[in-house]
Amino acid sequence: MGELPVVLIQGIGDPDGIAEEHVPFLKKNFSLVTMKELTENRQHFREKIRAVYVWETKPVIDRELLQNLPNLKVIASAGAGVDHLALDLISSFGVKVTNTPLEVSNATADLAMTLLLASARNLQEAIQIAVSSDTQQFFSNWMADEVTGATLGIIGMGRVGLKVAQRAKAFEMKILYHNRNQRKEEDERAVGATYCAKMEDLLQQSDFVMLVVNLTPETCKLIGERELQLMKPTATLINISRGGVVDQDALVEALQNGVIKAAALDVTYPEPLPRAHPLLRMKNVIVTPHIGTATHNTCRLMMQNMTKSILAVLNGHRIPNEVTSN
């Protein structure tokens, strides 16, 4: 394997391996070992592996894997969220963790607006009408909603939330936001956003509620029955964060009973949902397969950042985007 650092990956290609187009770049910097190769020849590889490259939450990092990689120094994870990593456990093995928070903002914000616009214009049903073999003529009284002038409530005004607000401003939306900390006045002024210290106030006023928070013990089921009841019956819930931020059973009930109008979800739990799940059968729900960062450019940038982070750790340099358990 020469002198290149040995890095563990889940595999190459679908369903959950790294993108094949990334392999040539990675092989210039690393010797890649797949989980299958490690499993089949553990004694040969276990002491050679210095880093793990986590793409789409794979490989799964558990105690058994950590115990079997005595020379592991760093785990580089794609994306901003690290709820799939047991940070305290990893830290106890003296292993560093890095992520890629800066690279994901634009693509995720783009998808957020895609879901907002698609749900407002009831695009999923409209496409079905247009392509259905049963369609003989288009309905003259088929109506949807506009986003221009509507109120968008953003819960979580970090990097991605701010990018969403920038895009919403271009649609002349009224923007409210709730965050652990109020943004600087210049940030608010730049996007025309108004801070809501209480999430309840945002929920009651918003036509669209956008979830852009990390999944933590504090945000688990942040939106439940009570919060959904506070929303307008004409409101739409959009989730681009993590499925666990929403109580899905409460959401199903709210959608079925007209408590809220619609939902657009890029994230669910589990992923994918069971094929018989009610959210997949509702006309007022859009579900996409967790594709917030799934653009060629964003994935390439994440891959390059992860490579830099691994090399920085292995060479004793300053670590870009280190994640700690604190």
Helices and strands as residue ranges (DSSP letters): E 6-9, G 20-22, H 23-29, E 31-34, H 35-40, H 42-45, E 49-54, H 63-67, E 74-77, H 87-92, E 96-98, H 105-120, H 123-131, E 151-155, H 159-170, E 174-178, H 185-191, E 193-195, H 199-205, E 208-211, H 225-230, E 236-239, G 243-245, H 248-256, E 262-265, G 278-280, E 285-287, H 296-314, E 322-323
